[in-house]
Amino acid sequence: MSEESVKVAVRVRPFNEREKDRKAKLIIHMNGKSTFITDPRSSSDEQKQFSFDYSYWSHDGFIELPSGKLEPNNSSSLYANQQKVFDDLGHDVLKNAFEGFNCSLFAYGQTGSGKSFSMIGYGINRGIVPIACDQLFQQIEEKKSSTIRFEVAVSMMEVYNEQVRDLLTRNFPKGGLTVRQHPTSGHFYPQGLCIVPVGSYADIERRIIGGTENRTIAATNMNTTSSRAHTIVTIYFDQIIKNDLEDTKKTSVINLVDLAGSERISNTGVTGDRLKESTNINRSLSTLGNVISALVDISSGVKRKIVVPYRDSILTKLLQNALGGNSKTIMIAALSPADVNYDETLSTLRFADRVKRIKNVVVINENPTDKLIRQLKEDNQRLKVLIETGNYNLQLDVKPGMSEQDIEVVRKQMEEEIQSQIQNNQKLLQDSKLSWDVKLKNAQLEDKSRKSSLKSKQSIACLTNLNEDPLLSYIIRHYMNTDTVTIGSRDCTIYLHGISILEHHAMIHRTETNEYELIPTETGAKIKVNGFNINGTTALNHKDRVLFGANHLYVFLNPNNENDSSLNIPNVITWEFAQKEIAKAKGYSFGNNLSIEQEVIQEKILSLLPLLSEVNAISEELNKYRAFELVLMPILAWDGISIKGSKVMIRMRNLINQNIWYWDDTKFFNRSYIIKEHYQKFLDGDEDVLYIAKEDDPFWEPVEDVLIGTANVFVQSLAYLLDFDDEVAIVDYKGLEHGRFSVNLNPCLSNGQIVTEEHFIDQPDELLNKPYHFKVTMNYIEINDERYNKGLRIRHKIFNENEFSETNIICRNATCARIKQTRIVTINSIDEDWLNFFENGCIVFQIFAVQEESKSSAKLYRMTTRDMKIMEQKQDNTNLTPVNHPNSSLPGDSKLKAELTLLHKKYIRLEQKEKRIQQICRDWEDKNDYATFYKLISAVVFSSGTKLKPTHITVTMNK
């Protein structure tokens, strides 16, 4: 028994094509075992430093050989290829396995950071998992003898949304496999997981390919998000050593774990969402963080008596041995090199830095085989006695305050655990009676049919899938084996299951000229080809992108007509390319040379649009009368402060009463996962989800005031001690006008007395280091839409104020009102920041409308959600005639108008000066007193208004 720290490596990938296009800035540097990260938003070049067991530079310094293999481009290159990573990490895994230690290797990092490349690899650039499996069997061949026998088995599972799926079978039970705890050893295991004997690396490779295919089918049919799933491949490696007395079994369990993308861990605590605790989607990673924090405290001696929260998630239960248990563990953290990913990459480095401090206590798993069988029998007998006598009641984890019902639930769970373990032990005893050769032969017979189905069909056209996870793309292939191929959810050639898939959705027909046509076969069948909806027969060309329903995305490949494809599409069609195409068809544009903020917005749009499509489709199928739309909301409008930029938001609309809510992307991600959970329950036959309380319904939201738009009042006149008095347009995020708002800004004295225009100044610098007051008066508001006649409220804050100033509810049962509300704003001393605000900033008046849960006509409820959307679409189509709308305003109109007003006032002041100078010249035409003349002229030229002497006032500003 020995204590050993978790070994940690980090690896940085090259820029991807998108990052190259926008000339991304590199934020990662490495020197030996140290990794440095630079904040691209900081003006200094200060770096944060981290040290690990290995820091792998795989960003540049490589070439691609004709075979496709990536290698260092010269002898001095720092590039770490796949073999280098395996030599450092994979060799240790194999060495420890042959010595009888449990081993764990897991990859961590955000989606797209290169986790899968390190673990699995692509093509000839094999990752740690395939190389390790291959070399395991090579070493077995070398070590074979009459005194030692080797047995290898494999399992593959996925943890998604707190459910375990066995990927070596296509039978996915409702709720997934049950995770049990062994009553004796305390370790957790999935009950019923397929553990398949394998006799070669080729066997493992086929099983993993099959598991990946099953995972892809499940991800599409069950509406899951593959980037949120954890995949665990486990190799069970036994060495049976014969000696004179008895056989000894040396056992190693090798866990190879590809963790879900780490980018949204923080979203589990979505602020402001009443259902923030209702989703399990991120529980695994957030709990993993808590487990690691607890283990670090224990290993460092900070807290010795602490409960490690393994039980709080399915993933941490299954990884209990790997983290803080009996396992030699290695973690590889994948890093994204681009400036746009700084926050996520820094988070990954900090996570890895904590993991390296964990210490595991490891032992060699070696026991006589007879002893193991005897222990199984004794364990079974002991468990049966516990059930028969009821003595297990003494082991119940009864906590203070638990009711009799709670205790009964715990008792039943304990009884189920014991019964399950008895069955599991019995199975192991039965398996022990079969020879390894028989087990292996049976497994290979089951796999034989699979081998025959994998024969090459290179010359046949097919549909192949696209997935956000590149490893899951091009896995499923539906071949056009007949002249007509039907597609749908029932009695079809290609069976699709999921959102918006009709029983007989479409058909693909091969013409006499060996071309293919796609034909919708039911009214309302949702199909997109190359981003656009189709309603009738459409020719299919090589590499066309086809979306069935909400989430079945495919590429049509026709090897016989490869020249038919467009020259403007890439050699390999990716999920991202297809999603961009769909987004462009909806009116979104994506350019190169984007800023970091624009890149973030683009990423969010591409990740949200598929989810929006799914959630809208689920709303139709569950008849929730909700429609969701992605909007780009100006930060100025939403936050009420004069800042450039936009934020991605989701607009939810009640189709019955037209009430509106705005959600940020974080809240929508959270809700979308809950919505998909409910929908999956519905598909599984649980119709209770249709009748849940509204408080538990992810589509329901309490009524709240809605932002109609903003009136932006530019304050440039204040820099010249001039007033602002005007009607300003109330404009929404689309630039459409929704009403008018009358407001005054007046420079004033501390008592509120308004300063007259004769105190006009030529240069704003004259205000520096002086106190200043101005008065804000809201006069009048009028709203165009009568829907907003239940009441309005207006709020604003000025420059660096922390709190909003807000009106009471006005416009009850009306669309216009006189406000006559005034406040005096005080500045103790004008500085450069305030001058800049006066010159370039504005006061944002946010106008909110009161919404009510009004009763609607029963006639509307006789229509379905789909009917209402179709009706709205028809109404929109009848209003497509171009009109010069008086209610559309350009975002810069208010500022231009304010500047024009200021220039007009400056012109009047200059005109007054000119007339005064002319009058003085006429009065002194016959006089020779030059000194007095000069004094009078100077007084006018340097005056702030029409007076002969400059007038200086003090104006202050305190709220």
Phi, psi and omega in degrees: 000129181216157179260132185219134179285151173294132180272133185234133175233149173237150182217130181254134183270171174287167170296141172275177186298321181296319179292324177294318182300322183265011177054056181298151179267134179283129182247355183249135172224153182225147176213106183064235180271359184264144176237135182240143177230137182247133178282116183290343182271352182271142180285338179268165179264020182297136183244151171263136185246138176227147178236138182224175177297322178218138171238111186261121177268106178236027184277317180207188181081030181226162173232157176258116180290163179306331180286348183098355181284140180264126183223158175303143184278348174198175186292337181266359183294143178269001186300128177261111180274182183298321182293322179299315180296318179294318182302322181280320188253313185294322179300321179296321179300313181294316180301314180294325180295315180293335178279350177098015177268147168289144182228147176221136176228119178228148183251139184225146177154169181287160178303132180087006182271353178105015179302308185294328178296317179291320184281311186253316183087178178226130176057231184286342179274075184291146180269190185298318185298305181295323179294318181297316180296319179297312183289334176302313181286329175297316180290328176299316179299321181290328187264356182301139176201177181288345184257359181218136179236140181247138177229128182233136176224161184222147170225159181214123181221165180231137175251115180224126176055042178064027174232144180256128177245132175278117185272355178267012174215154177265007178269105182253099180294150178302131179082357179076183179287144178280131178267119182252160174248129179295124184298334183265302184281334180087354181280157182261149179208150177278122182289129177087008180294133179288122174245110192256125175296141178227148183245358181199169176297324179300323177298313180297316181301316179296320181295319180292321176299315178297319178295321178294322177296316178297322179296320180294316179299315181295319182298324181279311185289329184259014172059034182268164178253108190299330181291348180260009183254145175257134180247131181235114172260127181240128175256125178257115188240113180246138173241115180260112185258123181269138172218182187295326186270302181202161178283146178240136179252125175253122189242139173225131174253119183252110179263124178244109193243124173253103185285156178297160177304137187270006193288344184235030179302319184294343184287350179294334178257058185294116182285140176083002179252121183294340181255025186297333181268359189275350182252141179262001195300326183248008185299322184301311183288324179291322177292322177302319177298320179293320179298315182295319178301317180294318181293324177296318179299320180292313183295327181274353179084005180294314179224112179273325181260089181215141179272120178280124189279053178302323187288351187283349176208159180295317182300313184290332173298312184289335180261015184302319179293321183293328182243103178085009182240211183268079180198140170273116192243139176233136173239136173245121181259124182267132185246135171272133189272350191273151182301328182295339182257020186306309185299315181293320181293318177298319178298319178297316179297319179293321177299312180298323181295327177285319183300323185295345181271356181281139177242133176252149174258115187247146177225155175281130181271089184223122181212152173298138182298321179298323180294320180296317178294318180297320179295322178298315180295316180295321180296317179297316180297318181295319181292322178296321178296320178302317180293314184295320184269343183076012182293346180294344177300334181288342183263004183294140179273078182269121182260153179304138177091357181286138178280171177299323179295318179298317180296322180294322177297315179298320181296317180294321178298317179297318180295320178296319179300316182293314179298319179297318181293324176299315180296319181295316178297320180297320178296318179297321178295319178296317180297327182294340180279342178270141177287155180299322181298322179292317179300316182295319180296317180297318180295322181288329176295320179296329185272352187296317181297328180294319180300317183294330181284348182268010179297149185297137175231049189301328189265004184256134177296150182204163167259127177236144191282156170241141181220151179298333174272113182307329180294338182260001176275151179060029179266313180270133177229122176254110186274145177274075186279343181233169181295330179230124179243123181263149185228130178172191184262359183205134176050053182229163176293311178253114183268118176243142182226129180153196188291130174065022175266121181274165181303313177236088192278313185199171172217150175245124185245134176267125183277175180294337180268016177065030173253169186236142179235139176255127186231119172296136185250356175224144176299133180089002178294123182274115180219133173241139172238121182054038174096343186251145177292144174239147180240346181222192182300131182227131178290139177256125176252163179305131179073014173295144179262128185234128177246118175260130180065221184261336189213010176267095186254127185227162167246133176271121180248126178233091184301338182278346180225050184295337181285350181287341186286153180294149179283348186265010180249153184290165179297320179243120179281128179250164177301319181296319179300315181294321180291322176299321180297317178295319180296318179297322178295335178272359176107001178273140179245143181232121181246177176263179180054045181277152172285171179300316181297319179293322177297318179298316179297318179298317179299317181295318180299314182295327180278333183276325186301315177299320178296319178301316179300317181293314183294320176297320179293319178295321177302320177293313185291326178267001176055058185264357179055042177231142175233137183243141183217139177275133178230149173259104185266124175302135178301323178305317183286316187282318182269347178072024179230152186281079179230137178285160177112171181228162173230145181278127180224162178247129178259115177258132183235134174278116185290341182279306185248003176067017173295150187230144173228149174243127177246144171283168186297327181297314180295321180293318177304313181301311182294322183298323178293320178294319179300317181291327174299314180298318181295321179296321176299320178298315178296329180282003176099003180271092182281355178299335180295342178282346187234025181287160177298146185300329179296337180261358184273119181294344178274346183267146177214137177301148180296138178217159178297143184247141178286115177282314182175191182228151170247114186261113184255112181278139194251023184300328182298330181296333180291345181242016181059036176249154180274166174233125181219108185197167170263128184246141179289140172267114190240138178270186185294343179269354184089007179275141183275135181241003180160189181230150183222122182262130184214148174240140168239123182230124169300141184210174174272174184297336179271003179095356180292125185288137179277132182282166185291345180291350177268011177311139177243151181278325185237122179301336180301338180297342181277345186304138176064019177243152176288158186209139173235146165213156186250132177252121180236119174267121188261309195204147175220143176220131181249139183286322189268123181291347176299335185263031183269010179275354179137151178230156168219148184237137177222155177201159168219153190247123175051256188260019177291144181270330184248151176279145165266132191225142176278165167286175178293128178236174177060041174292124179057032178206165178245007176212155181195150169273132185261307180048054177244131186233145171219149177255129182253135188239137172239122182292324179205123181289129174239184183298325180297317179293320178299319178297321178296315179301318185286323191236347187266183178208161172264125183262113175265114180269129181250118180251143176253140176285133175246149179230154177277071185285151177282138182247167182297138177298337179299322180295322182289347175281349175266150176272168177302319181295318179300317183293322178293320178296318179298317179296321180297319179295320178296320178297319183294331179282349181252026184274355180297127182299133180226140172281095187282127176288348184256032173239128183235141173284145182304331184270359184302315183298317182293318180297320180294318179298318179295321179296318178299316180297316180298322179297319180291322176298320180298318179298317180297317180294322178296320178296319178298316182299315180295322180293320178295318179299319180295317179298317180299319179294319182294329186254018184299322184256010182256152183246014181275083185297320183299314180294319179302312180300319181297317180294317179297316180299321180299321179288313184300318184262010180281161178269352181203224183263351179286156181286333180250138178300137180251127179249132178238159173247126178237140186235167184214101171230136181283000000 
